[in-house]
Structures are given as C-alpha cells and as structure tokens.
C-alpha cells in the first residue's frame, strides 16, 4: 500500500496536467454552475472517503509473489477482494441517483454535456497517457455508453474512466505463480535499459524474504559491467550469483546454472539476459537458444518468462510484447519506471490487446521498490483521482 | 502493426474524385488520419496538434499536380513540414562545441536511456573523427557498477577514464575531472551522470550543482527513441532545470517510429544532434531529419536499407565483385555470396519491410515461393558443387546435376531453376558491364560502398518514392532473378533499373 502510495504521489504530481486538460475540456463549453452550494461539495467528498476505507482490504499483498501453496490465506483474501466492487457500486449509486434528483451529490464546478466533440477530446487526453489510439477509443466509448447528452463534471468523468480502466486491468493483475517444481526457472527478458537487472535484484530479495532459496545466473555477458551490477544486487539480497566471463555464450552459462541449481536444490533460478531490441533477429535467436539449452535439463523450463517493460515506452511496447511473446513465450510482464512522469497508459493498451498478466511494477531504485500490481489504484492514479 | 500513412490516406482519397486543388474538407479528412498516424508514432499530443494545424494552413488550396493523387500530395506536404520542424531554423554546422580545452560535456537523462553507452560512443567519435583527447568520468554513484561500466568501455575504445574514488559526491567527482582534464592536457572531458527522473528535485539539484561547477559547453539530453508521450515532460523539465544544448536519441535501431524526435525538437527547440543505432561502440550517427520524417510517417527507410547493406557488405569484397562484374564474369561463387548477403541483411522479409510500400509485397513474394528457405536451399545446392563446377557452371551435365541435387537433398528441377536464375543474372551483369565504367552497375555499387549514399536519395520526395516503388513492384515478382541480384537488388540500383528499361 505504501508503495502504491508512493507511486500515486508521484503520479499525482504529474497528473495535474491531465487534470488541467480535463478541466479545460469541461469548462470550455460548460454552463457555469459556480453558485452551487458548498454543502454538495462536502457530500461528494464523503463518497470517496468510503473508497479509501476499502482500499487497504483490496491490496493486502505487499509481495507481488503469492505462492499457491498458501492456499488458505489466499482463500481468505478472495472474499475480501470480491466484496469491494459491490460496495463500490453501492457507493456510486447514491451519487447517480442524486444526480438525477436535482444533482445534489455532484461536485461543485463546471459541467459539460457529453457530446461528440467532448468525447474526442477525452480520447486525446487518454492518448496523452500512452494508451494508444485504439484503446483510448474503446475506453471513452465504454464510458459514454448510455451517458450521451448528460452533463458531467470532471470528477465524474475521471471516476467513470477509472472504473472502465480498472475493469480492463482486473484480469491481468495476477501475481507470479510459484510451482512445486524445483528449481523453478525464471527467465527475464526485455529490451536494453528496461530494468531487467534491477528487477531481478528486487525479485530475488523478495523471494529470499519469503524463505525461498534463490540462485541468479548473470546471463548478460554482453554489456560492460552488467555482471558486476547483478553481483551487487545479489549481495544486497543475500543470493548467490553465477557468472561467466564477458563475451561468453549466455546459453552455456544458463546450462551450468541449471546444473548447479539442481545440485544445490535451490527453489528458484533466475536467469538474467542481455537487453535486446525485438527486431534484432540474431539476438532473438540467441534467446531461443538459451531456452533450448535449459530445456535439455528440464523440458518444462523456463517456468516463467518475464518480460520487463519500461513504462515510459510508447506504442513500441506493443511491438515488444508481440515479438517477445512469439519468440520467448512470455508468461508475464513487469512494468518498471512507473515512478517517472510517464503515466503508464500503455499498460491499459497492453492489457486490452494481449491480456498478459502484470506480475509487478517497479517504482524506484531501492531494493524494495517493487510492488504488486493493483488495477484499482492504478486506474485512479492514472486518472489523477485523489481519494 | 501500424498502417502506413500513405495507405491510410489512399483509403480516404479513394472516395474523392475531384482533382485540381485540395479543398478544406479534403485536407481535414486527410489530416485526421495524419494525426492518428503521428500519435501512433508516439508524437506527443500537443506537438501533434500544433503540427497538424500548421500543415492544414499550408495544405488548403494547394494545387494538386496531375501526376500524383491528392493523398500523395498531402503526404508530401506533411513530410516536408516534418523535415522542416525537425531541422529547425538553427543552421548549426558545428555538431559539438568543444573548443577552449578542456571543454566539458555533460550527459543527462532518465534511467536506462543509454547515457553511459552513448558517452563512450561520443568519446570514441571525438577521438577518432576530430582527433581530440578525451577524458570520461562517471558521476553515477547510485546504480551498482555503473562507474565500472564506463571504465570497461573506456578500455575498449582506448579513452581514458577518471580513476574511481569510492564515496565521492557527483559534484566533487566533476571537480576532480575538471582538474585532471586541465592538468592532463585533455581537449574534452565528458561527465556521465546517473539516470534521474526529471521530477526528482533532489537529484535534479545534484545535476545543477555539477553544472555550476563545470559550466559545460554542451549539455546533452540522452533520450530513448522509443519513449512515448512522456517525452515532452522529460524534455521540458530537463531543459527548464538544467538547460540542455542538444538531444541524443538512442535505440533508433529498434522498430519504434521515433515520434519522440519530433516532440523533443518541438518542445525544446534544441537540435537533435545524434542518434544511437546499436550496441556497438561506433553505432552512433548524425541526425538526419529526412530519414526520421519518413520513419515517423511509416514510409519505410530506404536510406537505412542502403546503410545496412554497407554495413554487411565488406567494401573490399564489393570492390572485387564489381571488377568481376564489369568484366562480365559471374559464377556460382559470386551468386552464393549474393545469396548469403541477402540472408545477412535480414532475408527477403527484412529487405521488403524496409522498402516503402512493400509491406504487402513481402507477402506476395512469400506466396510465390521465394522466401528465405529457398535462398538457403540454393546456397545448399551451390555448396554441393565442386570448386570447378562453381567456377564454371557450364560444366554441369545430367550426371553432375543428379549428384549435386542429391548432395543438397533436393530435386534436379530445383537445381535447374537455380541455373536458369544464374544465367539470367550473368546476362544482366554482362549487359551492365558493357555499359562502361561510368555505368549503372558502378553507380549501384558506389551506393553500397560510398558513404554518402546514392545521389537523388536525399532529396527524394514521397511522390517520387511512390513512383519508384511502383517500378519496383512491377519488376520484383516477375523476374525471379532480380532478388538474387544482390547488390543490384538494392532499391537505388533497382529503381533506376526499372526506369531505364
């Protein structure tokens, strides 16, 4: 929660621009209702307060990795997760009702009739979060459905869009599955500079904290000092790091690492790889070779293939997911650098098009700056809603 | 994945029958598509908006030339405007100001943008192209092993790095670098800072401190070319806080559309000085607006194709081949080399993808059976020949053919196809060879070997490009021998080819 709070704070800092944009859109053709009584404003404020109270129960997981072994706590969690949406609707209803009955529970401030022009502007607003043209279109259309011609305030619009985004994101917010099989092999792939090594360091530390024995294979034998970087992370996390000299074949290192992990009975083997752009056929071939080689040791490996994506990436993220999915059979995503000014709308677009699970998000450079993905928090943060 | 802008526009303009001049409505419809194309290419929204407005003003009422469609006309206007914006009005002939030794260069940017790699690439360039003595210093005290990374890179490229002293603050390291640079007689010293978010006050203050200590001649913002809408914020914030003098776009060898380039230029007004094109230490180039403009519009990157050919074909080898060709000699060894060359350049699909308007073609070619597999088989066939046979394919009679086909695990008919192709190509070579030394072949080869790229490419406008593409499309599927032309199969050589024929 605190992690998401951090993210949210950062996002809110920047989403003020989004706010301004939205306010500008709304006030552009609004009927000035500035004289609305302030009592209404407080009434509206009360609604989100309920939301806050629910939130802690929505995101109880502090660890992005939830072992299926702990079936019991999971079962306990499920009802808690299932309830809030119902309550959320209930909380929304009075305001909807209130709006029909004399617009009592609405926010103070300008309102604007939802029309084609406004929809187009909203769509642009979403595009400016990197959501992409298509997905933005879909979100605005879903929001507008049945509300065409109604007068909406900017807060309402935000809430509606956040709800729609949360709906899209809900199915992809799953923690990385853990299996009984040891060593469970986790292959980490991505383009250059997306944050693979850092993510491995953070993940290893969390697994370690969860009582798993972890081995890391420093498979980035290409970039200068990549191995050293990972070794520092390994020291921080208290996890052994297997290395190979710079310029050597990463596949052979992966094979050795498999052997060692099997011998030492480690629970998890995390394999780092060099960054590669998805359109470089030769480098992608190298990746498939790594997979082939570890499959010699364990035909079911790699059990997870994590694609690390930079949240500041624009629409090229879709190409990246597409290419890596085809060649490396990606099983889940980790989004990094969500603490920047990027709002990460591309996540929505990815969820919409590929539906790959988002296991975790990176929100900083510290070892514990890795959080599970929470669709609701993400959606509210993306839309710049304050609770 | 993305629809090419010209295709998009041709869809819109198919409905239009009126010609003569572009009406306001025509332009509006077209520009909606342009805007979507820009947004999909990751051009920031406000920038795209302003840009479209500017184009609208320019386009309305323009006469449409008879030979081009209104769609092509709009594409040309958009392309020109793009180049205009990307170029800017600053006529900076000097790429980097590195006079008054020791000249400090400060490198800033987000995490993972490629600062360290770019620092080393630039240092190598300064050293080799301008003969400067360069000192590099890493101020990245946060990321594990970042300083070590720069040190290793320095060793690789033969550039000195400031000795690492643990526990120093960035500003202190900068001071030390300045001192060492002036005492050691360096012309330039480059400061590679840690990646930072533009909204992180603490870290931004740290760069400010470094800037104040060194007073850099150049402050270069290194940005990932794949960046999305966020590019504007980053550029704005860095420019406001630190004051940048130029931008370097990295990862432009990816298949991103590079819309960030336009956003950066428009928001900061600062020139884009270089683009990073790979992981190797010499994979950095000066920024060329025309190429990026074409790329943002999804018109394919002909120039990139040519340069890729330059990369893979070793100049010497090409020279030797040229000599042989002009003499009219073309044997199986040459052919094999050509086929291998094609594979190296990413195979048929890769080649097609780079040519404008050839996206669809790639499929057609595939259907017609001429794909990478075929090339590989043909190479296998050639490899099954003896040395003598390769040098002189005329030797081949039935028994030899049978043996070769067997050796490659293929049918004799396939070998016959290969031989036919070879004959056609050899004929072509002879003809071209006879055209003399200033002939087309030489020009085509020059295009591959020479640095500047073939003439006419630079100022090739979209309309001409479309023409060339048509010519290409016309000739490609028919002549199966053409792809095998290897060097000649490059668009510059080929487009000229189609026309003269």
Interface residues (C-beta under 8 A of the other chain):
Chain A: X10 X13 X14 X17 X124 X127 X128 X129 X130 X132 X133 X191 X192 X193 X194 X195 X222 X223 X224 X225 X226 X228 X229 X231 X232 X233 X246 X277 X278 X279 X280 X281 X310 X312 X313 X314 X315 X316 X317 X318 X319 X322 X337 X339 X340 X341 X342 X343 X345 X346 X365
Chain B: X1 X2 X36 X39 X40 X41 X42 X44 X45 X46 X49 X110 X111 X112 X113 X114 X142 X143 X144 X145 X146 X148 X149 X150 X151 X152 X153 X156 X197 X198 X199 X224 X226 X227 X228 X229 X230 X231 X233 X234 X237 X251 X253 X254 X255 X256 X257 X259 X260 X279 X346 X350
